[in-house]
C-alpha cells in the first residue's frame, strides 16, 4: 500500500502540535523542505533541521507555541491537505483560495516553485493547492 507522504507530514505536525511536543521527526524530501521553509517564513514553526541517516534523511521540525510553559497556545490551529493523489486540485491565478479570510495561508505548487497564495497572486500564477494552514 502506498500512502501520501505530504499528508503523512501534515498529520505528524498536526498530532505533535495537539500534544504540545517540542519537535517531530519526518522522513525527508525536497518538497517537504520547501513546505517547511514556507511554514518557517510565515511564523508557523520555529525551525527545522536535516539529519542524515544513511537513507533518505530525517527532518526534525521544532514546533512553535504562544504563551508561557503553563498556558501554551498552538500557533498552528489547523493544517489540512487539499490536493490529494486521487483528486488533484489545480487553480488558475484568478481562483487562488483565501484561507480564513486571509488569516491563514494556502501553499501552492506553481511553475515558479512552491509558494503561498499571496505570493502566487502577486506573481500572477496558479497551480496545485497543496494545503491550508491557519
The first five atom37 places (N, CA, C, CB, O) and aatype in JSON, in Angstrom:
{
  "aatype": [20, 20, 20, 20, 20, 20, 20, 20, 20, 20, 20, 20, 20, 20, 20, 20, 20, 20, 20, 20, 20, 20, 20, 20, 20, 20, 20, 20, 20, 20, 20, 20, 20, 20, 20, 20, 20, 20, 20, 20, 20, 20, 20, 20, 20, 20, 20, 20, 20, 20, 20, 20, 20, 20, 20, 20, 20, 20, 20, 20, 20, 20, 20, 20, 20, 20, 20, 20, 20, 20, 20, 20, 20, 20, 20, 20, 20, 20, 20, 20, 20, 20, 20, 20, 20, 20, 20, 20, 20, 20, 20, 20, 20, 20, 20, 20, 20, 20, 20, 20, 20, 20, 20, 20, 20, 20, 20, 20, 20, 20, 20, 20, 20, 20, 20, 20, 20, 20, 20, 20, 20, 20, 20, 20, 20, 20, 20, 20, 20, 20, 20, 20, 20, 20],
  "atom_mask": [
    [1, 1, 1, 1, 1],
    [1, 1, 1, 1, 1],
    [1, 1, 1, 1, 1],
    [1, 1, 1, 1, 1],
    [1, 1, 1, 1, 1],
    [1, 1, 1, 1, 1],
    [1, 1, 1, 1, 1],
    [1, 1, 1, 1, 1],
    [1, 1, 1, 1, 1],
    [1, 1, 1, 1, 1],
    [1, 1, 1, 1, 1],
    [1, 1, 1, 1, 1],
    [1, 1, 1, 1, 1],
    [1, 1, 1, 1, 1],
    [1, 1, 1, 1, 1],
    [1, 1, 1, 1, 1],
    [1, 1, 1, 1, 1],
    [1, 1, 1, 1, 1],
    [1, 1, 1, 1, 1],
    [1, 1, 1, 1, 1],
    [1, 1, 1, 1, 1],
    [1, 1, 1, 1, 1],
    [1, 1, 1, 1, 1],
    [1, 1, 1, 1, 1],
    [1, 1, 1, 1, 1],
    [1, 1, 1, 1, 1],
    [1, 1, 1, 1, 1],
    [1, 1, 1, 1, 1],
    [1, 1, 1, 1, 1],
    [1, 1, 1, 1, 1],
    [1, 1, 1, 1, 1],
    [1, 1, 1, 1, 1],
    [1, 1, 1, 1, 1],
    [1, 1, 1, 1, 1],
    [1, 1, 1, 1, 1],
    [1, 1, 1, 1, 1],
    [1, 1, 1, 1, 1],
    [1, 1, 1, 1, 1],
    [1, 1, 1, 1, 1],
    [1, 1, 1, 1, 1],
    [1, 1, 1, 1, 1],
    [1, 1, 1, 1, 1],
    [1, 1, 1, 1, 1],
    [1, 1, 1, 1, 1],
    [1, 1, 1, 1, 1],
    [1, 1, 1, 1, 1],
    [1, 1, 1, 1, 1],
    [1, 1, 1, 1, 1],
    [1, 1, 1, 1, 1],
    [1, 1, 1, 1, 1],
    [1, 1, 1, 1, 1],
    [1, 1, 1, 1, 1],
    [1, 1, 1, 1, 1],
    [1, 1, 1, 1, 1],
    [1, 1, 1, 1, 1],
    [1, 1, 1, 1, 1],
    [1, 1, 1, 1, 1],
    [1, 1, 1, 1, 1],
    [1, 1, 1, 1, 1],
    [1, 1, 1, 1, 1],
    [1, 1, 1, 1, 1],
    [1, 1, 1, 1, 1],
    [1, 1, 1, 1, 1],
    [1, 1, 1, 1, 1],
    [1, 1, 1, 1, 1],
    [1, 1, 1, 1, 1],
    [1, 1, 1, 1, 1],
    [1, 1, 1, 1, 1],
    [1, 1, 1, 1, 1],
    [1, 1, 1, 1, 1],
    [1, 1, 1, 1, 1],
    [1, 1, 1, 1, 1],
    [1, 1, 1, 1, 1],
    [1, 1, 1, 1, 1],
    [1, 1, 1, 1, 1],
    [1, 1, 1, 1, 1],
    [1, 1, 1, 1, 1],
    [1, 1, 1, 1, 1],
    [1, 1, 1, 1, 1],
    [1, 1, 1, 1, 1],
    [1, 1, 1, 1, 1],
    [1, 1, 1, 1, 1],
    [1, 1, 1, 1, 1],
    [1, 1, 1, 1, 1],
    [1, 1, 1, 1, 1],
    [1, 1, 1, 1, 1],
    [1, 1, 1, 1, 1],
    [1, 1, 1, 1, 1],
    [1, 1, 1, 1, 1],
    [1, 1, 1, 1, 1],
    [1, 1, 1, 1, 1],
    [1, 1, 1, 1, 1],
    [1, 1, 1, 1, 1],
    [1, 1, 1, 1, 1],
    [1, 1, 1, 1, 1],
    [1, 1, 1, 1, 1],
    [1, 1, 1, 1, 1],
    [1, 1, 1, 1, 1],
    [1, 1, 1, 1, 1],
    [1, 1, 1, 1, 1],
    [1, 1, 1, 1, 1],
    [1, 1, 1, 1, 1],
    [1, 1, 1, 1, 1],
    [1, 1, 1, 1, 1],
    [1, 1, 1, 1, 1],
    [1, 1, 1, 1, 1],
    [1, 1, 1, 1, 1],
    [1, 1, 1, 1, 1],
    [1, 1, 1, 1, 1],
    [1, 1, 1, 1, 1],
    [1, 1, 1, 1, 1],
    [1, 1, 1, 1, 1],
    [1, 1, 1, 1, 1],
    [1, 1, 1, 1, 1],
    [1, 1, 1, 1, 1],
    [1, 1, 1, 1, 1],
    [1, 1, 1, 1, 1],
    [1, 1, 1, 1, 1],
    [1, 1, 1, 1, 1],
    [1, 1, 1, 1, 1],
    [1, 1, 1, 1, 1],
    [1, 1, 1, 1, 1],
    [1, 1, 1, 1, 1],
    [1, 1, 1, 1, 1],
    [1, 1, 1, 1, 1],
    [1, 1, 1, 1, 1],
    [1, 1, 1, 1, 1],
    [1, 1, 1, 1, 1],
    [1, 1, 1, 1, 1],
    [1, 1, 1, 1, 1],
    [1, 1, 1, 1, 1],
    [1, 1, 1, 1, 1],
    [1, 1, 1, 1, 1],
    [1, 1, 1, 1, 1]
  ],
  "atom_positions": [
    [[0.84, -1.19, 0.0], [0.0, 0.0, 0.0], [0.88, 1.25, 0.0], [-0.95, 0.0, 1.22], [1.84, 1.33, 0.76]],
    [[0.54, 2.2, -0.85], [1.31, 3.44, -0.96], [0.5, 4.56, -0.35], [1.67, 3.75, -2.43], [-0.69, 4.71, -0.62]],
    [[1.15, 5.36, 0.46], [0.43, 6.47, 1.1], [0.94, 7.8, 0.55], [0.59, 6.41, 2.63], [1.89, 7.84, -0.23]],
    [[0.31, 8.86, 0.97], [0.65, 10.21, 0.54], [1.67, 10.8, 1.52], [-0.63, 11.1, 0.45], [1.31, 11.09, 2.67]],
    [[2.94, 10.99, 1.11], [3.96, 11.47, 2.05], [3.7, 12.89, 2.57], [5.3, 11.44, 1.38], [4.07, 13.2, 3.71]],
    [[3.07, 13.75, 1.77], [2.78, 15.11, 2.24], [1.67, 15.06, 3.29], [2.36, 16.03, 1.04], [1.75, 15.75, 4.31]],
    [[0.64, 14.25, 3.07], [-0.43, 14.1, 4.06], [0.14, 13.51, 5.35], [-1.57, 13.2, 3.51], [-0.27, 13.9, 6.45]],
    [[1.09, 12.58, 5.24], [1.74, 12.0, 6.4], [2.49, 13.08, 7.18], [2.7, 10.87, 5.97], [2.41, 13.12, 8.41]],
    [[3.22, 13.95, 6.48], [3.95, 15.03, 7.14], [3.0, 15.97, 7.88], [4.78, 15.82, 6.11], [3.24, 16.32, 9.03]],
    [[1.93, 16.37, 7.21], [0.97, 17.29, 7.82], [0.3, 16.65, 9.04], [-0.1, 17.72, 6.79], [0.05, 17.32, 10.04]],
    [[0.01, 15.34, 8.96], [-0.61, 14.64, 10.08], [0.36, 14.56, 11.26], [-1.05, 13.23, 9.66], [-0.04, 14.74, 12.4]],
    [[1.62, 14.29, 10.99], [2.62, 14.24, 12.07], [2.72, 15.59, 12.77], [3.99, 13.82, 11.51], [2.79, 15.66, 13.99]],
    [[2.74, 16.68, 11.98], [2.81, 18.02, 12.57], [1.54, 18.31, 13.37], [3.0, 19.1, 11.46], [1.62, 18.83, 14.49]],
    [[0.37, 17.98, 12.81], [-0.91, 18.21, 13.49], [-0.97, 17.47, 14.83], [-2.08, 17.78, 12.59], [-1.38, 18.03, 15.84]],
    [[-0.55, 16.18, 14.83], [-0.61, 15.37, 16.05], [0.39, 15.85, 17.1], [-0.34, 13.91, 15.72], [0.05, 15.93, 18.28]],
    [[1.62, 16.17, 16.69], [2.63, 16.65, 17.63], [2.21, 18.01, 18.2], [4.01, 16.76, 16.94], [2.45, 18.29, 19.38]],
    [[1.6, 18.83, 17.38], [1.13, 20.15, 17.79], [0.01, 20.0, 18.84], [0.63, 20.95, 16.58], [-0.01, 20.74, 19.82]],
    [[-0.9, 19.07, 18.62], [-2.0, 18.84, 19.55], [-1.51, 18.31, 20.9], [-3.01, 17.87, 18.94], [-2.12, 18.56, 21.94]],
    [[-0.4, 17.58, 20.88], [0.18, 17.01, 22.11], [1.24, 17.93, 22.72], [0.78, 15.64, 21.82], [1.9, 17.55, 23.69]],
    [[1.4, 19.14, 22.17], [2.38, 20.13, 22.65], [3.79, 19.58, 22.71], [1.97, 20.64, 24.02], [4.53, 19.83, 23.66]],
    [[4.18, 18.81, 21.68], [5.54, 18.28, 21.6], [6.5, 19.4, 21.18], [5.62, 17.08, 20.59], [6.11, 20.34, 20.5]],
    [[7.76, 19.27, 21.61], [8.79, 20.24, 21.23], [9.13, 20.11, 19.75], [10.06, 20.05, 22.09], [9.27, 21.1, 19.03]],
    [[9.26, 18.85, 19.3], [9.68, 18.61, 17.92], [9.05, 17.33, 17.4], [11.22, 18.53, 17.81], [8.48, 16.54, 18.17]],
    [[9.15, 17.13, 16.09], [8.63, 15.93, 15.45], [9.57, 15.55, 14.31], [7.16, 16.15, 14.92], [10.08, 16.43, 13.61]],
    [[9.81, 14.25, 14.13], [10.69, 13.76, 13.06], [9.85, 13.31, 11.87], [11.58, 12.61, 13.57], [8.85, 12.62, 12.03]],
    [[10.3, 13.71, 10.67], [9.58, 13.41, 9.43], [10.59, 12.91, 8.41], [8.81, 14.68, 8.9], [11.67, 13.5, 8.29]],
    [[10.3, 11.85, 7.65], [11.2, 11.43, 6.57], [11.37, 12.58, 5.57], [10.65, 10.15, 5.86], [10.4, 13.26, 5.22]],
    [[12.59, 12.79, 5.11], [12.91, 13.98, 4.31], [12.6, 13.82, 2.83], [14.36, 14.31, 4.48], [12.64, 12.71, 2.29]],
    [[12.3, 14.95, 2.19], [12.23, 15.07, 0.74], [12.38, 16.55, 0.41], [10.88, 14.46, 0.15], [12.2, 17.4, 1.28]],
    [[12.69, 16.86, -0.84], [12.89, 18.26, -1.22], [11.6, 19.06, -1.13], [13.44, 18.33, -2.63], [11.63, 20.22, -0.71]],
    [[10.46, 18.47, -1.52], [9.18, 19.17, -1.43], [8.84, 19.48, 0.03], [8.06, 18.34, -2.08], [8.34, 20.56, 0.33]],
    [[9.1, 18.53, 0.93], [8.83, 18.75, 2.35], [9.69, 19.89, 2.89], [9.07, 17.47, 3.15], [9.23, 20.69, 3.7]],
    [[10.96, 19.97, 2.44], [11.84, 21.07, 2.85], [11.27, 22.41, 2.41], [13.27, 20.88, 2.27], [11.28, 23.38, 3.16]],
    [[10.75, 22.46, 1.17], [10.17, 23.71, 0.67], [8.93, 24.09, 1.47], [9.83, 23.58, -0.82], [8.73, 25.27, 1.77]],
    [[8.09, 23.11, 1.8], [6.91, 23.38, 2.62], [7.31, 23.9, 3.99], [6.05, 22.11, 2.76], [6.7, 24.84, 4.51]],
    [[8.34, 23.28, 4.59], [8.8, 23.72, 5.91], [9.43, 25.11, 5.85], [9.8, 22.72, 6.49], [9.31, 25.89, 6.8]],
    [[10.11, 25.43, 4.74], [10.65, 26.79, 4.56], [9.53, 27.82, 4.61], [11.42, 26.9, 3.23], [9.67, 28.88, 5.23]],
    [[8.42, 27.52, 3.95], [7.28, 28.43, 3.93], [6.67, 28.54, 5.33], [6.21, 27.95, 2.91], [6.37, 29.64, 5.79]],
    [[6.48, 27.4, 6.01], [5.91, 27.43, 7.36], [6.79, 28.23, 8.31], [5.73, 26.0, 7.89], [6.28, 28.92, 9.19]],
    [[8.11, 28.14, 8.14], [9.04, 28.9, 8.98], [8.96, 30.39, 8.65], [10.49, 28.39, 8.79], [8.9, 31.23, 9.56]],
    [[8.95, 30.73, 7.37], [8.89, 32.13, 6.95], [7.59, 32.8, 7.4], [9.03, 32.24, 5.43], [7.57, 33.98, 7.72]],
    [[6.5, 32.03, 7.41], [5.2, 32.58, 7.81], [5.0, 32.56, 9.33], [4.07, 31.81, 7.13], [3.99, 33.05, 9.83]],
    [[5.95, 31.98, 10.07], [5.89, 32.0, 11.53], [5.09, 30.88, 12.16], [5.33, 33.28, 11.96], [4.71, 30.99, 13.33]],
    [[4.83, 29.8, 11.44], [4.06, 28.69, 11.99], [4.92, 27.67, 12.73], [3.31, 27.99, 10.88], [4.42, 26.96, 13.61]],
    [[6.21, 27.59, 12.39], [7.14, 26.71, 13.12], [8.37, 27.52, 13.5], [7.53, 25.45, 12.26], [8.68, 28.54, 12.88]],
    [[9.08, 27.05, 14.53], [10.31, 27.73, 14.95], [11.43, 27.52, 13.94], [10.75, 27.24, 16.34], [12.03, 28.47, 13.45]],
    [[11.69, 26.25, 13.63], [12.8, 25.93, 12.73], [12.71, 24.45, 12.37], [14.18, 26.26, 13.4], [11.85, 23.72, 12.88]],
    [[13.61, 24.01, 11.49], [13.75, 22.59, 11.2], [15.19, 22.34, 10.81], [12.77, 22.13, 10.06], [15.89, 23.25, 10.37]],
    [[15.63, 21.1, 10.97], [16.98, 20.76, 10.51], [16.97, 19.39, 9.86], [17.99, 20.81, 11.67], [16.2, 18.51, 10.23]],
    [[17.87, 19.24, 8.89], [18.0, 17.99, 8.16], [19.04, 17.13, 8.85], [18.39, 18.24, 6.67], [20.15, 17.59, 9.13]],
    [[18.69, 15.88, 9.14], [19.6, 14.95, 9.79], [19.84, 13.79, 8.82], [19.03, 14.43, 11.16], [18.9, 13.12, 8.4]],
    [[21.1, 13.57, 8.48], [21.48, 12.47, 7.58], [21.44, 11.16, 8.36], [22.91, 12.71, 6.96], [22.01, 11.06, 9.45]],
    [[20.75, 10.15, 7.8], [20.66, 8.86, 8.48], [21.12, 7.7, 7.61], [19.23, 8.62, 8.93], [20.89, 6.54, 7.95]],
    [[21.78, 8.0, 6.49], [22.27, 6.94, 5.61], [21.25, 6.49, 4.59], [22.7, 5.78, 6.42], [21.6, 5.8, 3.64]],
    [[19.99, 6.87, 4.77], [18.93, 6.54, 3.81], [18.47, 7.84, 3.16], [17.73, 5.79, 4.51], [19.25, 8.52, 2.5]],
    [[17.2, 8.19, 3.35], [16.7, 9.42, 2.73], [16.86, 10.64, 3.63], [15.24, 9.25, 2.35], [16.69, 11.77, 3.18]],
    [[17.18, 10.41, 4.9], [17.35, 11.52, 5.83], [16.08, 11.8, 6.6], [17.8, 12.77, 5.1], [15.0, 11.31, 6.26]],
    [[16.22, 12.59, 7.66], [15.1, 12.93, 8.53], [15.06, 14.44, 8.71], [15.21, 12.2, 9.91], [16.1, 15.08, 8.86]],
    [[13.86, 15.01, 8.7], [13.67, 16.42, 9.01], [13.14, 16.5, 10.43], [12.69, 17.1, 7.99], [12.08, 15.96, 10.74]],
    [[13.88, 17.19, 11.3], [13.43, 17.4, 12.68], [12.81, 18.79, 12.73], [14.63, 17.26, 13.72], [13.49, 19.8, 12.57]],
    [[11.49, 18.83, 12.95], [10.74, 20.08, 12.94], [10.5, 20.53, 14.37], [9.4, 19.91, 12.17], [9.97, 19.77, 15.19]],
    [[10.91, 21.77, 14.67], [10.7, 22.34, 16.01], [9.45, 23.2, 15.97], [11.95, 23.18, 16.47], [9.39, 24.21, 15.27]],
    [[8.45, 22.78, 16.75], [7.15, 23.44, 16.73], [7.16, 24.71, 17.58], [6.06, 22.49, 17.22], [8.0, 24.88, 18.46]],
    [[6.2, 25.59, 17.3], [6.14, 26.9, 17.94], [4.82, 27.03, 18.69], [6.3, 28.03, 16.9], [3.77, 26.62, 18.21]],
    [[4.89, 27.62, 19.89], [3.71, 27.85, 20.7], [3.74, 29.27, 21.25], [3.62, 26.81, 21.86], [4.81, 29.86, 21.42]],
    [[2.56, 29.82, 21.53], [2.46, 31.14, 22.17], [2.23, 30.92, 23.66], [1.31, 32.0, 21.53], [1.8, 29.85, 24.08]],
    [[2.52, 31.94, 24.45], [2.26, 31.86, 25.88], [3.45, 31.31, 26.65], [1.05, 31.01, 26.15], [4.52, 31.09, 26.08]],
    [[3.25, 31.09, 27.95], [4.33, 30.56, 28.79], [4.19, 29.05, 28.94], [4.32, 31.24, 30.18], [3.35, 28.42, 28.29]],
    [[5.01, 28.46, 29.8], [5.03, 26.99, 29.94], [3.69, 26.42, 30.39], [6.1, 26.59, 30.93], [3.28, 25.36, 29.93]],
    [[3.01, 27.11, 31.29], [1.75, 26.6, 31.82], [0.58, 26.82, 30.89], [1.45, 27.25, 33.14], [-0.34, 26.0, 30.84]],
    [[0.6, 27.9, 30.15], [-0.54, 28.26, 29.31], [-0.13, 28.34, 27.84], [-1.14, 29.61, 29.76], [-0.18, 29.4, 27.23]],
    [[0.27, 27.2, 27.3], [0.67, 27.14, 25.89], [-0.54, 27.22, 24.99], [1.47, 25.86, 25.6], [-1.59, 26.64, 25.27]],
    [[-0.39, 27.95, 23.89], [-1.43, 28.03, 22.88], [-0.78, 27.69, 21.54], [-2.12, 29.46, 22.84], [0.3, 28.2, 21.23]],
    [[-1.42, 26.83, 20.76], [-0.87, 26.42, 19.47], [-0.82, 27.59, 18.5], [-1.7, 25.27, 18.88], [-1.78, 28.35, 18.39]],
    [[0.29, 27.73, 17.79], [0.38, 28.71, 16.71], [-0.38, 28.17, 15.5], [1.88, 29.01, 16.34], [-1.09, 28.92, 14.83]],
    [[-0.23, 26.87, 15.23], [-0.98, 26.22, 14.14], [-2.28, 25.7, 14.73], [-0.14, 25.04, 13.46], [-2.29, 24.75, 15.5]],
    [[-3.4, 26.35, 14.36], [-4.68, 25.84, 14.86], [-5.32, 24.87, 13.88], [-5.64, 27.0, 15.15], [-6.23, 24.13, 14.24]],
    [[-4.85, 24.88, 12.63], [-5.34, 23.93, 11.65], [-4.38, 23.77, 10.49], [-6.7, 24.36, 11.14], [-3.78, 24.75, 10.04]],
    [[-4.23, 22.55, 10.01], [-3.37, 22.27, 8.84], [-4.03, 21.11, 8.1], [-1.87, 21.93, 9.27], [-4.17, 20.02, 8.64]],
    [[-4.42, 21.36, 6.84], [-5.23, 20.39, 6.09], [-4.67, 20.18, 4.69], [-6.69, 20.87, 6.01], [-4.29, 21.14, 4.01]],
    [[-4.6, 18.93, 4.26], [-4.19, 18.58, 2.9], [-5.38, 18.84, 1.97], [-3.71, 17.08, 2.81], [-6.49, 18.41, 2.27]],
    [[-5.16, 19.52, 0.86], [-6.25, 19.84, -0.07], [-6.17, 18.97, -1.32], [-6.21, 21.32, -0.45], [-7.1, 18.21, -1.61]],
    [[-5.08, 19.07, -2.07], [-4.91, 18.28, -3.29], [-4.35, 16.91, -2.91], [-3.97, 19.02, -4.3], [-3.25, 16.81, -2.36]],
    [[-5.1, 15.87, -3.21], [-4.7, 14.51, -2.83], [-4.3, 13.73, -4.07], [-5.85, 13.79, -2.07], [-4.69, 14.11, -5.18]],
    [[-3.54, 12.64, -3.93], [-3.15, 11.85, -5.1], [-4.33, 11.36, -5.93], [-2.33, 10.68, -4.66], [-4.22, 11.26, -7.15]],
    [[-5.44, 11.05, -5.28], [-6.62, 10.56, -6.0], [-7.43, 11.66, -6.65], [-7.49, 9.8, -5.07], [-8.18, 11.41, -7.6]],
    [[-7.28, 12.89, -6.14], [-8.04, 14.01, -6.69], [-7.22, 15.3, -6.55], [-9.42, 14.16, -5.97], [-7.26, 15.97, -5.51]],
    [[-6.5, 15.61, -7.59], [-5.66, 16.81, -7.59], [-6.53, 18.05, -7.77], [-4.59, 16.73, -8.71], [-7.55, 18.01, -8.47]],
    [[-6.13, 19.16, -7.12], [-6.87, 20.41, -7.25], [-5.94, 21.48, -7.81], [-7.47, 20.86, -5.89], [-5.0, 21.92, -7.15]],
    [[-6.21, 21.89, -9.04], [-5.43, 22.94, -9.69], [-6.32, 24.17, -9.83], [-4.9, 22.47, -11.08], [-7.5, 24.07, -10.13]],
    [[-5.73, 25.35, -9.6], [-6.47, 26.59, -9.75], [-5.66, 27.56, -10.61], [-6.78, 27.22, -8.36], [-4.43, 27.51, -10.63]],
    [[-6.38, 28.44, -11.33], [-5.66, 29.47, -12.07], [-5.47, 30.68, -11.16], [-6.42, 29.87, -13.38], [-5.95, 30.68, -10.03]],
    [[-4.78, 31.69, -11.65], [-4.42, 32.84, -10.81], [-5.63, 33.59, -10.28], [-3.55, 33.79, -11.58], [-5.54, 34.24, -9.24]],
    [[-6.76, 33.52, -10.98], [-7.97, 34.24, -10.55], [-8.73, 33.49, -9.47], [-8.87, 34.48, -11.73], [-9.54, 34.1, -8.77]],
    [[-8.5, 32.21, -9.32], [-9.26, 31.39, -8.38], [-8.43, 30.95, -7.16], [-9.8, 30.16, -9.09], [-8.83, 30.02, -6.46]],
    [[-7.3, 31.6, -6.91], [-6.47, 31.24, -5.75], [-7.27, 31.43, -4.47], [-5.17, 32.08, -5.71], [-7.88, 32.49, -4.28]],
    [[-7.29, 30.43, -3.58], [-8.14, 30.5, -2.39], [-7.6, 31.46, -1.33], [-8.29, 29.12, -1.79], [-6.39, 31.68, -1.23]],
    [[-8.52, 32.03, -0.55], [-8.16, 32.79, 0.65], [-8.57, 31.93, 1.83], [-8.86, 34.22, 0.68], [-9.73, 31.54, 1.95]],
    [[-7.63, 31.65, 2.71], [-7.88, 30.78, 3.85], [-8.27, 31.63, 5.06], [-6.63, 29.9, 4.18], [-7.54, 32.53, 5.45]],
    [[-9.42, 31.34, 5.64], [-9.93, 32.06, 6.81], [-9.92, 33.57, 6.57], [-9.11, 31.71, 8.05], [-9.46, 34.34, 7.43]],
    [[-10.41, 33.99, 5.42], [-10.49, 35.41, 5.03], [-9.13, 36.11, 5.1], [-11.47, 36.15, 5.93], [-9.04, 37.27, 5.49]],
    [[-8.08, 35.41, 4.71], [-6.74, 35.98, 4.68], [-5.96, 35.79, 5.97], [-6.83, 37.43, 4.37], [-4.8, 36.21, 6.04]],
    [[-6.56, 35.18, 7.0], [-5.86, 34.97, 8.27], [-4.93, 33.74, 8.21], [-6.87, 34.8, 9.42], [-4.02, 33.62, 9.03]],
    [[-5.16, 32.86, 7.26], [-4.33, 31.68, 7.08], [-3.64, 31.74, 5.73], [-5.17, 30.38, 7.21], [-3.75, 32.74, 5.01]],
    [[-2.93, 30.68, 5.38], [-2.26, 30.62, 4.08], [-2.63, 29.34, 3.35], [-0.73, 30.72, 4.25], [-2.93, 28.32, 3.97]],
    [[-2.6, 29.42, 2.04], [-2.69, 28.24, 1.2], [-1.31, 28.07, 0.58], [-3.83, 28.37, 0.08], [-0.73, 29.05, 0.1]],
    [[-0.77, 26.87, 0.59], [0.53, 26.62, -0.04], [0.26, 26.02, -1.41], [1.43, 25.65, 0.84], [-0.45, 25.02, -1.54]],
    [[0.84, 26.66, -2.44], [0.55, 26.32, -3.83], [1.84, 25.93, -4.53], [-0.14, 27.49, -4.55], [2.86, 26.6, -4.39]],
    [[1.79, 24.83, -5.3], [2.92, 24.42, -6.12], [2.68, 24.97, -7.53], [3.09, 22.85, -6.14], [1.76, 24.54, -8.22]],
    [[3.51, 25.92, -7.94], [3.34, 26.59, -9.23], [4.5, 26.25, -10.15], [3.22, 28.12, -9.04], [5.43, 25.54, -9.77]],
    [[4.44, 26.77, -11.36], [5.54, 26.58, -12.3], [6.77, 27.38, -11.86], [5.11, 27.01, -13.71], [7.88, 27.12, -12.31]],
    [[6.57, 28.36, -10.97], [7.67, 29.17, -10.43], [8.16, 28.66, -9.08], [7.23, 30.62, -10.3], [8.97, 29.32, -8.43]],
    [[7.68, 27.5, -8.66], [8.1, 26.92, -7.39], [6.96, 26.87, -6.39], [9.25, 27.71, -6.81], [5.83, 27.26, -6.7]],
    [[7.27, 26.39, -5.19], [6.27, 26.28, -4.13], [6.21, 27.62, -3.4], [6.6, 25.11, -3.14], [7.25, 28.16, -3.02]],
    [[5.0, 28.15, -3.21], [4.83, 29.45, -2.57], [3.47, 29.57, -1.91], [5.03, 30.58, -3.59], [2.62, 28.69, -2.06]],
    [[3.26, 30.67, -1.19], [1.96, 30.91, -0.55], [0.99, 31.46, -1.59], [2.1, 31.88, 0.66], [1.4, 31.88, -2.68]],
    [[-0.28, 31.47, -1.24], [-1.3, 32.0, -2.14], [-1.07, 33.49, -2.39], [-2.7, 31.78, -1.56], [-1.33, 33.98, -3.49]],
    [[-0.59, 34.22, -1.39], [-0.34, 35.66, -1.54], [0.78, 35.91, -2.55], [0.02, 36.31, -0.18], [0.67, 36.8, -3.4]],
    [[1.86, 35.12, -2.45], [2.97, 35.26, -3.4], [2.53, 34.9, -4.81], [4.15, 34.38, -2.97], [2.9, 35.58, -5.77]],
    [[1.74, 33.82, -4.94], [1.26, 33.39, -6.26], [0.35, 34.47, -6.87], [0.49, 32.04, -6.15], [0.41, 34.73, -8.07]],
    [[-0.49, 35.08, -6.03], [-1.38, 36.14, -6.5], [-0.57, 37.33, -7.01], [-2.34, 36.58, -5.38], [-0.89, 37.91, -8.04]],
    [[0.49, 37.71, -6.27], [1.31, 38.86, -6.69], [2.12, 38.57, -7.94], [2.24, 39.28, -5.55], [2.38, 39.47, -8.74]],
    [[2.52, 37.3, -8.14], [3.27, 36.92, -9.35], [2.35, 36.58, -10.51], [4.17, 35.74, -9.05], [2.81, 36.43, -11.64]],
    [[1.05, 36.46, -10.24], [0.09, 36.17, -11.29], [0.17, 34.76, -11.84], [0.27, 37.14, -12.4], [0.02, 34.55, -13.04]],
    [[0.42, 33.78, -10.94], [0.48, 32.38, -11.37], [-0.49, 31.53, -10.56], [1.92, 31.83, -11.24], [-0.8, 31.86, -9.41]],
    [[-0.95, 30.46, -11.14], [-1.79, 29.48, -10.45], [-1.03, 28.18, -10.32], [-3.13, 29.25, -11.21], [0.15, 28.12, -10.67]],
    [[-1.68, 27.15, -9.81], [-1.02, 25.86, -9.67], [-1.83, 24.91, -8.82], [0.36, 26.03, -9.08], [-3.04, 25.07, -8.66]],
    [[-1.13, 23.9, -8.28], [-1.78, 22.89, -7.45], [-1.82, 23.36, -5.99], [-1.04, 21.54, -7.56], [-0.78, 23.71, -5.43]],
    [[-3.0, 23.37, -5.39], [-3.16, 23.78, -3.98], [-2.79, 22.58, -3.11], [-4.64, 24.28, -3.67], [-3.52, 21.59, -3.07]],
    [[-1.65, 22.68, -2.42], [-1.16, 21.56, -1.61], [-1.89, 21.46, -0.28], [0.32, 21.71, -1.37], [-2.41, 20.4, 0.07]],
    [[-1.93, 22.58, 0.47], [-2.56, 22.54, 1.79], [-2.97, 23.92, 2.26], [-1.63, 21.91, 2.8], [-2.55, 24.94, 1.71]],
    [[-3.82, 23.94, 3.3], [-4.19, 25.16, 4.0], [-3.61, 25.11, 5.39], [-5.74, 25.34, 4.06], [-3.58, 24.05, 6.02]],
    [[-3.12, 26.26, 5.88], [-2.61, 26.36, 7.25], [-3.21, 27.62, 7.87], [-1.02, 26.41, 7.27], [-3.22, 28.68, 7.26]],
    [[-3.71, 27.49, 9.1], [-4.22, 28.66, 9.82], [-3.97, 28.5, 11.3], [-5.72, 28.88, 9.55], [-4.32, 29.38, 12.09]]
  ]
}
